[in-house]
């Protein structure tokens, strides 16, 4: 007992009592022991699994097997339908990859040698070589089409919807330069199933046939892995080719399988008339087989190369290429619609063999509106705010004082333009119009000085100039005939333009984004649209700040990816409309006569049904890489020709880096070593879709400069243009330095004082104070500078694409490979 009768309190362990590990006896608790310890309590994970309806291992395995089996059955069903009675005819495009081969001879052999029924008039009307072929032996039907190889747009349009391509190769060279150019475009666009055909092997000696085929096989392995060559000289060769086309695995192209499309086989045009006379538009009735997905009458249709249009009704004439001659009765399909069968002879519209499937509903039909309605009075203020009144009062007090001639009245002084304001307006206009005027400002002044100096020297020594002119005349008359012929073929203007572009690209590569501070304009005025960022990755930038007026004309999704998944899921589950394989006639309203003239000229008409919202304008982003064949510098905001999915248009794109950040740096030129994102104003297209980028020459030819795919539709994507102001360390101390040549007056230094500085050697610092009035400033850095180091300041501003969208793209001239100019290393000084 303790003194005073107090009993000693027992010790209680606290929360920090040491707990030693249990002995590892090597055994684990059994499930029964765990259950006894839990005493009936159920774990939280088990409850959540039950609520989420998670399946057991065997159930998950069975579900995966069922999905795999269903997918396989759907693919087999689609393959069996192609060319059969229930599907569209097998569309085969014959493409010659060498100027020395005759693709028409291949189609002639197929028509003459293959044991089948040839329908000369059931191909594409107006085409040079197109016909239908029915093979009862294989229970298959084909439509052969040979596009005009001199028109690249026709070749690409036909390849988009063709089920198979037959490439005709030369037995010695395979393909020429134009064939290589076409293959590059087709592979980038998306290549369907194909077969390789060569001619002339049967004409060789028996001992040389095997050697020739081996050499050609080694040649085509660079483009076609594990490809099989089909000689086509006899009836047996033609039969083997047709059998291979009907049985080969079909390659699925996502951009066309999710949209209904057809190749127009026949067309008629009816002009619209009104009380005032002809309107210049009309109704175009086109017929063809529905492919890809069911066709709805209330959806918009896009005719490749001509634009978007509306449908008024869909008719169902009899099938012109039946697999069997026996007529079959039509039976009702889903939703009471008419299901098309071969040789149907219903008469529901008064015309024998033609029935109206569906008519467009004006209330449900999609609108052709591509741009948002802009209210010019939106944001208009009827009365000035208090802040504006205060600013007006301060502006009245701080009047601009300028020197005027003696005796000038106040009214006359109002018409005198101040030189500072004039220069400021000119600089602002230059900043808005061009991306790279900053780079050439000081170079122009140096060129002018050099020209002035050269003129002074010329005026000081006239005799020497006369002697030099005589020597130049003698040397020019002494040229050989080969040199004169070479000079006549050279375009001096194009050569000078190419040299200028090469110098700009080389300067941007050597000194990226560096600009010179002007001497006659304050830097805070010249670069008033720019701002500094503490960190390009983490510093905030409001994507809705100071948007251009063109953003009021476009549409934006709250969540583009969610909308894309929804639209594609609805398109995949659609079972209404004209089903795949039906031969239908579409009535397209308000079509210009140029569409019919193009079809009558022999060019193919490719028609595709658009998904909802795909006619509306927005900011589209495309991820591309420069094509290896292009060596010419491609500048940002330069007009290019784009082919995105089924669309083809002209636009001026801005280039930016492809990163995961919320801000993306502008690229002044298309980089050959990294992927680049091109941003343009264009109609919305849901990925996936291939992208081809062409640049049109002065002579009308189009060169492939970049290929890639569609990335997204996001007007909020922030693209920042960076400029770099550079200065030279004048005096270097331990942690500080005096920097000059970055600014040339004290006010500019104080204006840009909050912006962080960096050096090419990795030092970071900030401006401490201005020294004097001529642009010298004291800067503090995290370590001592080196004398050969350069002080830099990064400034940023947001840039937007130019609205130059033009859906009309002129047909290119036949492509000819040009010799690439060789630019030697040029002294940039």
Buried (B, 14 or more C-beta within 10 A) or exposed (E): EEEEEEEEEEEEEEEEEEEEEEEEEEEEEEEEEEEEEEEEEEEEEEEEEEEEEEEEEEEEEEEEEEEEEEEEEEEEEBBEBBBBBBBBBBBBBBBBBBEEBEBBBBBEBBBEBBEBBBBEEBBBBBBEBBBBBBBEEBBBBBBBBBBBBEBBBBBBBBBBBBBBBBBBBBBEBBBBEBBBBBBBBBEBBBBBBBBBBBBBBEEBEEEEBEEBBEEBBEBBEEBBEEBEBBBBBEEEBBBBBBBBBBEBEBEEBEBBBBBBBBBBBBBEBEEEEEEEEEEEBBBBBBBBBBBBBBBBBBBBBBBBBBBBBBBBBBBBBBBBBBBEEEEBEBEEEEEEBBEBBBBBEBEEEEEEBBBBBBBBEEEEBBEEEBEBEEEEEEEEEEEEEEEEEEEEEEEEEEEEEEEEEEEEEEEEEEEEEEEBEEBBEEBBEEBEEEBBBBBBBBEEBEEEEEEEEEEEEEEEEEEEEEEEEEEEEEEEEEEEEEEEEEEEEEEEEEEEEBEEBBBBBBBBEEEEBBBBBBEEBBBBBBBBBBBBBEEBEEEEBEBEEEEBEBBBBBBBBEEBEEBBEEBBEEBEEEEBBBBBBBBBBBBBBBBBBEBBEBBEEBBBBBBBBBBBBBBBBBBBBBBBBBBEBBBBBBBBBBEBBBBBBBBBBBBBBBBBBBEEEBBBBBBBBBBBEEBBBBBBBBBBBBBBBBBBBBBBBEEEBBBBBBBBBBBBBBBEBBBBBBBBBBBBBEEBEEEBBBBBBBBBBBBBBBBBEEBBBBBEEEBEBEBEEBBEEEBBBBBBBEEEBEEEBBBBBBBBBBBBBBBBBEBEBEBBBEBEEEEEEEBEEEEEE
